Amino acid sequence: MDRVTVMLLLVAAFSAAAGQLLFKIGASGRVGLLQFINLPILAGLAMYAVGTVLWIYVLSAEKLVNVYAFTALSFVLVYLGGILLLGEEIAIGGIIGVLLVLSGLYLITSYGA
């Protein structure tokens, strides 16, 4: 993959992660269906849409097995965002998992199909 493709996938992963974090913020403490229609959730949907459009664009030119590996990056970003932005607890297993996911992403994109 070239640098532009990787940059687009990074933006897509960050957009998806931002969307998930905004979903959490918008959903926290709400129980009624209409309460879930709020600015953080709407902003999360917009961020997620940006990531999806970029994702589809990259899929038009790259192999699915390489592109899909970047889905794992959004898991890492959401985990780190939960800790850094939402004050969630850090766990040693989570850190090990993040390192394993990043290692796997590196291996797939460097030596994959």
Secondary structure as UniProt FT lines:
FT   HELIX           3..27
FT   TURN            28..29
FT   HELIX           33..36
FT   HELIX           39..59
FT   TURN            60..61
FT   HELIX           64..68
FT   TURN            69..70
FT   HELIX           71..84
FT   TURN            85..86
FT   HELIX           92..111
//
